[in-house]
């Protein structure tokens, strides 16, 4: 493997020790980066995987929680870990990152700080978020005690937490401001069918009601006041009302941010200032495939983006194709395995594969016959085949694609 000799004295500083940050360090070494690599994380824990937090860690009982740490030997890779240190600013002209314990120099800086959950106004004791290992550890005794819990937000994280809480024996109420679950990501004809999942699991779903205030009572630690004038007591509340890129610390740095707070990365994940790159949940990127800028808050994006940055730093732009993946994520909720690949909008034609009242079905989104996106419920083969078809912009025969007995790859024209 050829490596530019001038790299040997250069330092890559990675800020953020989640999946995106860890994968950046790993991929750089795999590609033969000879210089120093420093990985900085705000949390004191060794870098760990986040998906188990909403399931295995929560329901691990009162003993030791499952080990979620990444199976990475940082010493063997020659990666310096600096944990429990929060980045507070960047000075690109000086090639330094300011932290709460002093500045850190860099030759190349990779921003991988992820996203942070949106908090409920007036939250306090008894109001929880679920983003970090410490968050999950605080929620474990609530589930172990089978307390009454309220989840605010019927999105992906809200559904996953409600699932875990019901399995633990808690009484669960979910409050959603929209008129249905997943209103922000799926059209009514699809997400409307998911309402039944809550009822079947014994979860009370209250839609069309926003939380206007959180107050603290005597009989229950929390009382939520809702927009319809009612109130809802709870022993614990989980806020699952969305997340935003964790980029507030970049204010004034010159690193361009979008209206959504994301680092405006280019087609090879370079930020707007020299020698700075961005990967994972904190970055948006232009997608030629979908003709728009995408901000993808999912595990797979944090896994794949670092490959592009590692290639760019070790092999150069000519050897690094633009970053334009097919977005992918999965969720386990109410006994169902839900997967999604691609990106859709109102211009796409919706096509069903199977009966949404059944245990397994899929939805395809087509534009001029081209498969743009696919949602699979209990049909992993559809997802696997569909993802490949999206990558190659395959044109489908709608009649064959609508037949769930026909393999999706056999519906290609």
C-alpha positions as CSV (number, residue, x, y, z in Angstrom):
1,X,0.0,0.0,0.0
2,X,1.5,3.3,-1.1
3,X,1.3,6.2,1.3
4,X,2.6,9.7,0.8
5,X,5.8,10.1,2.9
6,X,4.9,13.6,4.0
7,X,1.9,12.2,5.9
8,X,4.1,10.4,8.4
9,X,4.6,13.6,10.5
10,X,0.9,14.7,10.3
11,X,-1.8,14.3,13.0
12,X,-5.4,13.5,12.4
13,X,-7.6,14.7,15.2
14,X,-11.0,13.1,15.4
15,X,-13.6,14.8,17.6
16,X,-16.3,12.5,18.6
17,X,-15.8,8.9,19.8
18,X,-19.0,7.3,18.6
19,X,-19.3,5.0,15.6
20,X,-18.3,7.6,13.1
21,X,-15.3,8.7,15.0
22,X,-14.1,5.2,15.8
23,X,-14.6,4.0,12.2
24,X,-12.6,7.0,11.0
25,X,-9.6,6.0,13.1
26,X,-9.9,2.3,12.1
27,X,-10.3,3.0,8.4
28,X,-7.3,5.4,8.4
29,X,-5.1,2.7,9.8
30,X,-6.5,0.1,7.4
31,X,-5.7,2.4,4.5
32,X,-2.1,2.8,5.8
33,X,-2.2,6.2,7.4
34,X,1.3,6.5,9.0
35,X,0.8,9.6,11.1
36,X,-0.6,10.2,14.5
37,X,-4.3,9.7,15.2
38,X,-6.0,11.1,18.2
39,X,-9.6,10.3,19.1
40,X,-11.4,12.7,21.5
41,X,-14.7,11.8,23.3
42,X,-16.7,13.9,25.6
43,X,-17.9,10.9,27.6
44,X,-15.6,9.1,30.1
45,X,-16.6,5.7,28.8
46,X,-14.6,3.7,26.3
47,X,-16.2,4.2,22.8
48,X,-19.4,2.1,22.6
49,X,-22.2,1.2,20.2
50,X,-25.5,3.1,20.6
51,X,-28.2,0.8,19.1
52,X,-28.2,-1.6,22.1
53,X,-29.0,1.3,24.4
54,X,-32.7,1.3,23.5
55,X,-33.0,-2.5,24.0
56,X,-30.3,-4.7,25.6
57,X,-29.0,-2.1,28.1
58,X,-32.4,-1.0,29.2
59,X,-33.7,-4.5,29.9
60,X,-30.5,-5.8,31.4
61,X,-32.0,-6.0,34.8
62,X,-30.2,-4.9,38.0
63,X,-27.0,-6.6,37.3
64,X,-24.2,-5.6,34.9
65,X,-25.5,-4.2,31.7
66,X,-24.4,-5.8,28.4
67,X,-20.9,-4.7,27.2
68,X,-21.5,-2.3,24.3
69,X,-17.9,-1.2,23.9
70,X,-16.5,-1.5,20.4
71,X,-14.2,-4.4,19.9
72,X,-11.3,-2.3,18.8
73,X,-7.7,-2.4,20.2
74,X,-6.8,1.2,20.1
75,X,-3.4,0.6,21.5
76,X,-2.5,-1.9,18.8
77,X,-3.8,0.6,16.1
78,X,-1.7,3.4,17.6
79,X,-4.7,5.5,18.2
80,X,-4.5,7.9,21.2
81,X,-7.8,8.0,23.2
82,X,-8.6,11.2,25.1
83,X,-11.9,10.6,26.9
84,X,-14.0,12.8,29.2
85,X,-12.9,15.9,27.3
86,X,-15.4,18.2,25.6
87,X,-14.5,20.2,22.5
88,X,-15.6,23.9,22.8
89,X,-14.4,25.5,19.6
90,X,-12.2,25.3,16.5
91,X,-9.6,27.8,15.3
92,X,-8.8,26.7,11.7
93,X,-6.2,29.4,11.2
94,X,-4.2,28.0,14.1
95,X,-5.1,24.3,13.3
96,X,-6.3,23.9,16.9
97,X,-9.4,22.6,18.6
98,X,-10.2,24.2,22.0
99,X,-11.4,21.9,24.7
100,X,-12.4,22.2,28.4
101,X,-8.9,21.1,29.2
102,X,-6.9,23.2,26.8
103,X,-6.2,23.2,23.0
104,X,-5.3,20.2,20.8
105,X,-3.4,20.7,17.5
106,X,-4.2,19.0,14.3
107,X,-3.1,18.8,10.7
108,X,-6.4,17.2,9.6
109,X,-9.6,17.5,11.7
110,X,-12.5,15.1,11.4
111,X,-15.8,16.3,13.0
112,X,-17.8,13.3,14.3
113,X,-19.8,14.7,17.2
114,X,-23.0,13.1,16.1
115,X,-26.4,14.4,17.2
116,X,-28.0,15.4,20.4
117,X,-31.6,14.8,21.4
118,X,-34.1,17.6,21.7
119,X,-35.1,18.2,25.3
120,X,-38.6,18.9,26.6
121,X,-39.2,22.5,27.8
122,X,-39.0,22.6,31.5
123,X,-37.6,19.1,31.9
124,X,-36.1,18.1,35.2
125,X,-35.9,15.2,37.5
126,X,-37.9,12.3,36.1
127,X,-37.6,13.5,32.5
128,X,-35.1,11.5,30.6
129,X,-33.3,11.4,27.2
130,X,-31.9,8.3,25.6
131,X,-28.7,9.0,23.7
132,X,-25.8,8.0,25.9
133,X,-24.9,5.0,28.1
134,X,-25.5,7.1,31.2
135,X,-29.0,7.9,29.9
136,X,-29.8,4.2,29.5
137,X,-28.3,3.4,33.0
138,X,-30.6,6.0,34.6
139,X,-33.6,4.5,32.9
140,X,-32.9,0.8,33.8
141,X,-34.1,1.0,37.4
142,X,-37.3,2.7,36.1
143,X,-38.0,-0.3,33.9
144,X,-36.9,-2.8,36.5
145,X,-39.4,-1.3,39.0
146,X,-42.2,-1.5,36.4
147,X,-43.1,2.1,36.8
148,X,-45.7,4.0,34.8
149,X,-43.9,5.8,32.0
150,X,-44.8,8.3,29.4
151,X,-43.0,8.6,26.1
152,X,-43.2,11.9,24.3
153,X,-42.9,11.3,20.6
154,X,-44.0,8.3,18.5
155,X,-40.9,8.2,16.3
156,X,-38.3,5.5,16.0
157,X,-36.7,6.0,19.4
158,X,-40.1,6.4,21.1
159,X,-41.4,3.2,19.7
160,X,-38.3,1.3,20.6
161,X,-38.3,2.5,24.2
162,X,-42.1,1.8,24.5
163,X,-41.4,-1.7,23.3
164,X,-38.7,-2.2,25.9
165,X,-40.8,-0.7,28.7
166,X,-43.8,-2.9,27.9
167,X,-41.6,-6.0,27.8
168,X,-40.3,-5.0,31.2
169,X,-43.8,-4.9,32.5
170,X,-44.3,-1.1,32.6
171,X,-47.6,0.7,31.9
172,X,-46.8,2.9,28.9
173,X,-48.4,5.9,27.4
174,X,-47.1,7.6,24.2
175,X,-48.0,11.2,23.5
176,X,-47.6,12.4,19.9
177,X,-48.3,15.9,18.7
178,X,-49.1,14.7,15.1
179,X,-52.1,12.7,14.2
180,X,-50.2,9.4,13.8
181,X,-46.9,7.7,14.5
182,X,-43.8,8.6,12.4
183,X,-45.7,11.5,10.8
184,X,-42.5,13.2,9.9
185,X,-40.9,10.4,7.9
186,X,-43.7,8.3,6.4
187,X,-46.9,9.2,4.6
188,X,-50.3,8.7,6.3
189,X,-51.3,5.6,4.2
190,X,-48.2,3.8,5.6
191,X,-47.7,5.1,9.2
192,X,-51.5,5.0,9.8
193,X,-51.2,1.2,9.9
194,X,-48.6,1.4,12.6
195,X,-51.1,2.8,15.1
196,X,-52.4,-0.7,15.6
197,X,-49.0,-1.9,16.7
198,X,-49.3,0.2,19.9
199,X,-52.7,-1.1,20.7
200,X,-51.7,-4.7,20.2
201,X,-48.7,-4.2,22.5
202,X,-50.9,-2.7,25.3
203,X,-49.5,0.8,24.8
204,X,-51.9,3.7,25.0
205,X,-51.2,6.1,22.1
206,X,-52.5,9.7,22.4
207,X,-52.1,11.6,19.1
208,X,-52.8,15.2,18.2
209,X,-51.7,16.4,21.6
210,X,-48.5,18.3,22.3
211,X,-46.8,18.7,25.7
212,X,-47.1,22.3,26.8
213,X,-45.5,22.1,30.2
214,X,-43.9,19.7,32.6
215,X,-44.6,20.2,36.3
216,X,-43.7,18.1,39.3
217,X,-46.3,16.7,41.7
218,X,-46.4,14.8,45.0
219,X,-48.1,11.6,44.0
220,X,-46.0,11.3,40.8
221,X,-42.7,12.8,40.1
222,X,-43.9,14.3,36.8
223,X,-47.1,15.7,35.4
224,X,-47.4,16.5,31.7
225,X,-49.8,19.2,30.7
226,X,-51.1,18.7,27.2
227,X,-52.4,21.0,24.5
228,X,-56.0,19.7,24.9
229,X,-56.1,20.9,28.5
230,X,-55.6,17.4,30.0
231,X,-52.8,16.3,32.3
232,X,-50.9,13.1,32.5
233,X,-49.0,11.9,35.6
234,X,-46.0,9.6,35.3
235,X,-43.2,8.2,37.3
236,X,-40.8,8.8,34.4
237,X,-40.9,10.6,31.1
238,X,-38.8,9.9,28.0
239,X,-38.4,12.7,25.5
240,X,-38.2,11.2,22.0
241,X,-39.0,14.3,20.0
242,X,-36.1,14.3,17.6
243,X,-32.4,15.1,17.5
244,X,-30.2,17.8,15.9
245,X,-26.5,17.8,14.9
246,X,-24.2,18.4,17.9
247,X,-22.5,21.4,16.3
248,X,-23.2,24.3,18.6
249,X,-19.6,24.3,19.7
250,X,-18.6,25.2,16.1
251,X,-20.2,28.7,16.3
252,X,-17.8,31.4,15.1
253,X,-15.3,28.9,13.7
254,X,-15.9,29.5,10.1
255,X,-17.2,26.0,9.5
256,X,-20.4,26.5,7.5
257,X,-23.5,25.0,9.0
258,X,-26.9,24.5,7.5
259,X,-30.2,25.7,8.8
260,X,-30.6,22.3,10.4
261,X,-27.3,22.8,12.2
262,X,-25.4,20.2,10.1
263,X,-21.9,20.7,8.9
264,X,-22.3,21.5,5.2
265,X,-19.9,18.9,3.8
266,X,-19.1,18.5,0.1
267,X,-19.4,15.4,-2.0
268,X,-16.3,14.0,-0.4
269,X,-17.2,15.1,3.1
270,X,-14.9,18.1,3.3
271,X,-16.1,21.0,5.4
272,X,-16.0,24.6,4.2
273,X,-12.5,25.3,5.8
274,X,-9.3,23.7,4.8
275,X,-8.2,20.4,6.4
276,X,-11.5,19.8,8.1
277,X,-13.9,16.9,7.3
278,X,-17.3,15.8,8.8
279,X,-18.8,12.3,9.1
280,X,-21.9,10.8,10.6
281,X,-24.9,12.4,12.2
282,X,-23.4,15.9,12.4
283,X,-22.9,16.3,8.6
284,X,-25.1,16.7,5.6
285,X,-23.9,15.9,2.1
286,X,-25.1,16.5,-1.5
287,X,-26.6,13.5,-3.0
288,X,-26.5,13.3,-6.8
289,X,-28.7,10.2,-6.5
290,X,-31.5,12.1,-5.0
291,X,-30.8,15.6,-6.2
292,X,-30.7,17.2,-2.8
293,X,-28.6,17.5,0.4
294,X,-29.2,14.7,2.9
295,X,-28.8,14.7,6.6
296,X,-28.9,11.0,7.8
297,X,-29.1,10.3,11.5
298,X,-28.6,6.5,11.3
299,X,-25.9,4.0,12.2
300,X,-25.1,2.9,8.7
301,X,-24.2,6.5,7.6
302,X,-21.7,6.6,10.6
303,X,-20.2,3.4,9.4
304,X,-19.7,4.2,5.7
305,X,-18.8,7.9,5.7
306,X,-15.4,7.4,7.4
307,X,-14.3,5.2,4.4
308,X,-14.5,8.2,2.2
309,X,-12.5,10.5,4.5
310,X,-9.9,7.8,5.0
311,X,-9.6,7.3,1.2
312,X,-9.3,11.0,0.6
313,X,-6.5,11.4,3.2
314,X,-4.5,8.4,2.1
315,X,-5.2,8.1,-1.6
316,X,-6.3,11.6,-2.7
317,X,-9.3,13.0,-4.5
318,X,-8.7,11.2,-7.8
319,X,-8.9,7.8,-6.1
320,X,-11.9,8.7,-3.9
321,X,-15.4,8.6,-5.5
322,X,-18.1,11.0,-4.2
323,X,-20.0,10.0,-1.1
324,X,-23.5,9.1,-2.2
325,X,-24.7,6.0,-0.4
326,X,-28.2,4.5,-0.3
327,X,-29.3,5.5,3.2
328,X,-30.3,2.5,5.4
329,X,-31.6,2.0,8.9
330,X,-33.5,-0.6,10.9
331,X,-35.7,-0.7,14.0
332,X,-37.1,-3.4,16.2
333,X,-40.5,-2.4,17.7
334,X,-43.5,-4.2,19.0
335,X,-42.3,-7.6,17.8
336,X,-41.5,-6.4,14.3
337,X,-38.3,-5.9,12.4
338,X,-38.6,-2.7,10.3
339,X,-36.0,-1.7,7.7
340,X,-35.8,1.2,5.3
341,X,-33.4,1.9,2.4
342,X,-33.2,4.9,0.1
343,X,-35.0,8.3,0.2
344,X,-38.5,9.2,-0.9
345,X,-40.6,12.3,-1.2
346,X,-44.1,13.4,-2.4
347,X,-43.1,13.0,-6.1
348,X,-42.7,9.2,-5.8
349,X,-45.4,6.7,-6.5
350,X,-46.2,4.4,-3.6
351,X,-46.5,0.7,-4.3
352,X,-47.6,-2.0,-1.8
353,X,-46.1,-5.5,-1.5
354,X,-48.4,-7.5,0.8
355,X,-51.2,-6.6,3.2
356,X,-50.2,-4.0,5.9
357,X,-52.7,-5.6,8.2
358,X,-50.5,-8.7,8.2
359,X,-47.3,-9.7,9.9
360,X,-45.0,-8.9,6.9
361,X,-45.3,-6.4,4.1
362,X,-43.2,-3.9,2.1
363,X,-43.7,-0.5,0.5
364,X,-41.8,0.6,-2.6
365,X,-41.5,4.2,-3.8
366,X,-41.0,4.6,-7.5
367,X,-40.3,7.5,-9.8
368,X,-40.7,6.9,-13.5
369,X,-40.5,3.3,-12.6
370,X,-37.1,3.6,-10.8
371,X,-37.0,2.3,-7.3
372,X,-36.0,5.2,-5.0
373,X,-36.8,3.7,-1.6
374,X,-38.2,0.7,0.2
375,X,-39.7,0.0,3.7
376,X,-39.8,-3.6,4.7
377,X,-41.7,-5.0,7.7
378,X,-40.7,-8.6,8.4
379,X,-39.4,-9.0,4.9
380,X,-35.6,-8.8,5.1
381,X,-35.1,-10.3,1.7
382,X,-37.1,-7.4,0.1
383,X,-34.8,-5.0,1.8
384,X,-31.6,-6.8,0.7
385,X,-32.7,-7.0,-2.9
386,X,-34.3,-3.6,-2.9
387,X,-31.2,-1.9,-1.6
388,X,-29.1,-3.3,-4.5
389,X,-31.8,-2.2,-7.0
390,X,-31.8,1.3,-5.6
391,X,-28.0,1.5,-5.9
392,X,-28.3,0.7,-9.6
393,X,-31.4,2.8,-10.3
394,X,-33.3,-0.3,-11.5
395,X,-36.6,0.2,-13.3
396,X,-39.3,-2.1,-12.0
397,X,-42.4,-3.6,-13.5
398,X,-45.1,-2.3,-11.1
399,X,-47.4,-5.3,-11.6
400,X,-44.7,-7.8,-10.7
401,X,-43.3,-5.6,-7.9
402,X,-46.7,-5.5,-6.3
403,X,-46.9,-9.3,-6.1
404,X,-45.3,-10.2,-2.8
405,X,-44.7,-13.8,-4.0
406,X,-42.4,-12.5,-6.8
407,X,-38.8,-11.8,-5.6
408,X,-38.2,-8.1,-6.0
409,X,-35.1,-8.7,-8.1
410,X,-37.3,-10.6,-10.6
411,X,-39.5,-7.5,-11.0
412,X,-36.8,-5.6,-12.9
413,X,-37.7,-4.7,-16.4
